[in-house]
Amino acid sequence: MDHALIMAGGAGTRLWPLSRENRPKQALKLVGEATLFQHAVRRLAPLFPLERIWVVTRAEHVELLAAQVPDLPRQNFIVEPEGRGTAPAIGLAAVHLQRRDPQAVMAVLTADHYISNTERFRQVLAAALEVARRGFLVTLGIQPSAPSTGYGYIEQGQPLKPVQGFDVYRAVRFTEKPDRQTAERMLASGAFSWNSGMFIWRIERILDEFARQMPDFYAQLQQVAAALGTQAYPAVIERVWPQVTKQTIDYGVMEGARDVAVIPVEMGWADVGSWGSLVDLLPANENGNILVGSQHILLEAQNTLIFGGERLIAAIGVSDLIIVDAGDALLICHKNHEQQVKEVVEILKQQKRLDLI
């Protein structure tokens, strides 16, 4: 059967001060009236019933996320003792799913994406599941709209048979975030798509790739798998997991994997990783200002994002700013420097200001 995994363990440091350790970005209402996690679950219907939707996250976030989707079975939350990267998170989920359904096809998705065209998303996901059943590791590529240096790229190779109206290609290679000149060349070629970080595959295929490319991790995974369903499981995973090497699924598996297919698609996709990504998603007024929450007075202000709490926020004669009021912390940042927000979090950690992170 088909199962969906939502990875929901991200820290979201570039969305500080709203995103915190105890309330990460996936639990926040950043776009519309639902949280990112709620969006991630809802757009899977009707392809996946709730009993076949799994979530991998940290222990301290289980209650928070479970309360947002109370009908999601509690046993479908897979807990990582600590974050070790996307490859171990996916591997851990894979052995859990294998125990439930050894023939499962697994769609790997994340809780920090926003997709405006949900119907198109469901259509391409159904097509990807069909391709995965034939033994391919499938990734969804996003048709690039600009020479972005913020995303990884996938090169499309030999065309495969179209599926349900979607073009399918063999993936030639994965390229990490390029420089501007390289990104422009890739865009002009028409043979590249952005790497969305969404994958679809049969459980046995991804586990075979772990065994071939990450043998040490695969051995650790087998220790965890052997303890599943027994009283020894908590002790085993607490012992094994801190020894797991941090690794991403792209570096650990996808770049060297066999039989990889990519399906390019346009579906209004956005990776909600920073305040700048929200600027592109939220509606602006006639002055280019985006105002969310709170009370606002703006005089001669332009192209500014204000994400407010309960206090009145007044801005005069400013432009191209990001202003975020979290009550106990206030962020004022020029749009050109929004990637440096995570540096503030690092400084707070050094200062041991745990109350603010």
N, C-alpha and C positions, 0 to 999 in steps of 0.2 A: 504493500500500500504506500501511498504518498504521505510524507510527513514534512512539516515545516519547522525549522529551527530559527528562532529570533535571538541574535546575540545582543545582549543588553548589559554588558559589563563596562562600557566606556566611562571614563572619568569626566570628560567634557570640560577640561580646564580652560579652553579658549572661550567658553561661555560663562566664565566667572564674571560678576559675583552671584548670578542666579544659580548656576550649576555648582553644587557643592558635593562633598563626599557623601553626606547623608541624604541628598536629594539631587541626583545626577540629571543631566539634560534629558534623558529618555523619559523621565518622570514629570517633565515640565510641559505646560501649555505654551509652546512657543509659536505655533502656527494654528490659528483657529481655536475652537473650544475643546479640543481633545489633546491629550499629551502625545508626545512622539510615540511612546509605547502603545497607547491605545490606537493610534493611526496604524501602527505596524500590524497589530492583531486584526483590526477590522477589515483591512484591505485584503486579507487572505480568504475571507468568506466570498463565495461558497466553496472554493477549491479545497479548503482544509477545515473540517470541523474542529471545534476547540480541543477535543480529546487527542487530536493529532498535531497540535501546535505545541512546541517545546520552547523553553526559554533557558538560556545559559546566562547566569549572572552571579554576582557576589552574594554571600549569605546575608549581609546587612541590607540588601535591596529586595530580597524576596517578599517580605511583608508589604513593602511600599508598592511594588509592581502588582502583586496579587490583589491588593485592594482596588487597583484600577481596572482590573478585568476579573471580577470575582467568580465568574463561571469557568475560568480556565483551571483545569485540575491542578491541585497543589503538587501532586507527584510529578507533574510535567516541568517543574522548575529544577534545573540541574545546577548545582552549586559548585563553583570553583573556590577552593580555599583561598587562592590568591590569583591575580591575573598573570598569565604567562604568555599572552599573545593570542592571535586568532587561530593559529594552527593547533595548539593544545586545547583551546576551547572547543573547536570543531571535533577534534579527536575524542574528547571526553563525551560530547554529545553523541557521537557516532556509536560508541560502545553501549551507551544507554539505549539508543534506538535499536541497535542490533539485537539486544536481549529481548526487546518487545516484539520486533518484527525483522527477522534476518534478511528478508527480501526487500526491505524498504528502499524507496527512493527518497532522498533527503534534499530539500531546498534550504539553503543557508542564506538567511536574510539578516538585516540589522535593524535595531530600534532607533537609529539616528538618521534615517533617510526620510525625506518627504517626497511623495509621488502624487502629482495633481491628477493625472489621468489613470485612475485606479482600474478602469475597465481594460485599458490597454495593458496595464501591468498584469492583470489576471490572464489575459490572452497570451502574452509572451511567456508567462510562467507555465501555462498549460502546454505550450509548444516545447519549452525546455524540458519539462518532465518526460515528454515523449522521446526527445533526443537522448536523454539520460538513460532511459530504459534500454537503449541500443548499446550501452556501454561507454558512452562518452562522458567526460567531465565537462559540464556545460557552464559557461559564464555569460552573464548578461552584460553586453557592452552598451554604453550610452553614446548615441550619435553625437559627436562633438559640435558645439555651436560656436566655439571660439578656440584659439590656440592657448588653452589654459595650461599653466605650469603647476597647477595645484592638484592635478589628478595623474594617476598612472595611465598608461595606454596599452591597448592590445592590438597587435597587428593581425589583420584578417588575411588568411591564405586561401587555399583551394576551396571553392564553393562546394557545399554538400547539398543534398536534396532539401528543398524548402519544406517547411513543416507548418501547417495551419496558416499559410500566408506569410510566414516570416522567412527571410533569408538566413541561412545557416552557413558558417564557414569553419574550416579548421583554424585554430589559433596558432599562429607561427611563433610569436614570442610576446612576453610581457615586458614592458619598459617602465621603469620607475619615473617619478615626476621629472619631466625634461626641462631644459632651459627654453627660453622664448623662441630662439631660432629653430631649434629642433621641433618644438610644438607647432610652429607655423608650417614647417615642412611636412609634418605628419598630417596636419589638417588639409593641406593642399593635395596630398596624395589620394585622399579618399579611402585609404585602406586601413585606417586606424579608428578605434573607438575608445572612449574613456572606460577605465576599469571601475565598474560599479561596486565590486566587492560582494556581489551576489552570485552564488554558485548552486548548481543542481547536479546531483550524482547518485548512483546506487551506493548503498552503504559499503558493500564488499569492494567496490572500486576505490573509494577513498581510503579504506583501510589497507588495501594492497599498496597504494601509493605511499602511505605512511611507512609500511614495512620496507619498501624499496628505498625510499629517500630519507627517511628519518628513523633508522632502525633502533637507535637508543630510545627515542621517545616511544616507538611502537612497543618495545619491551616493557617500558613503564606502564603503558596503556593496558597491556595484557595483565599486569598485576592488578590494576584497578578493575578490569573487566571480570577477572576471576573472583573478586570479592563482592561483586554486585549481587544484591539480594540476600546477603549474609550479614550477621552482626559485626563481622570484621571490617565491613566497608568503611565506616568513618575513620577507623584507625589507619587503614591502608592508604586511603587517599590523603590523609593528613601527613603521613610519612613520605609518600611518593611525590606528591605534587610540588613541594618546595624544591625538589631536585630536578624538576623538568626545566629544560633550557627554554628561554623565551624565544619565540619565533612567530613570524607571520605566515599565513597560508600561502601568500604569493611567493615569498622566498623559499619556504620550506617544501612546498609541493608544486604549485602551479607552474613555476618557471621551468621545471624539469619533468613535468607530467607527460604521460602518453595519452594520445587520443583526446585532445582538448578541443572543444567546439565553442564558438562564440556566436551569439545572436545579437546583432546591433538593433537597438530600439530607441525610439523617442517617446517618452511617456511623462514628461514634466518632472524629471528626477532631480533631486537636489540632496547633497550631503550636508546636513545641518551640523557643521563642525565649528562654526564661529559666528560672531555677530555679523560679519560681512556677508555670510551666506543667507542670513535672514533679511538683509537689505534687498536681496534679489527676490525674496519670496513674498514679502508683505506689501500691501498697497500703500502708495505714497499720495500725499495731497498735491495741490497745484504748485506748491513750492518745493516739492521733492522731499518733504518731511514725512517720516513714518512715526506715528504716535500710538503707543500701546499702553493701556492702563493709565491709572492716576489722573491728575488734573494737569493741564498744560497751558502755559501762556508763552507764545512765541512771537517775537518782534524782529522782523528783518532777519529771520533765520531760514537757512536753505539746506536741503539735502542732508538732513540730520535725523538719526534714529534716536527716539527717546522711548525707553522701556521702563515704565515707572511703577512704583509701588503705591503707597497711600498718600505720600506727600505731594504738594503742588510743586511742579518743576517749571521754572521760568527760564527761557533762553533768549538772549538778545544779541543780535548781530553776529551770530555764529554760522558756520557752514561746514559740511562734511565731517560732522562729529557723530560719535556713538556715546550716548549717555544712558547708563543703566543704574537704577536705584533699587538696591536690595534691602533697604531699611538699615542694616548694620554696616553696609559698605556701598560706596558710590564709585562707579567707573566713568571716567571721562576720557575719551580716546579719539584721536583722529582716525578716519577710516583707513588711511594708508598704513597705520600701525596696529591694526586689529589683531594680527597674528602674534603680537607681543603680549597679549593678555595672559597667556600661559606663563610668561616670565614673572608676572606679578604673583601668581600662585606659587612658583618656586621660591620667591623671596619670602612669602608668608610662611612656607614650610621651614625655611632656614631660621626665621624668627620665632618658630614654634607657635604661630598664631592659629592653632587648630580650630579655634572658634570661627574663623573666617574662611576655612577651606573645607 
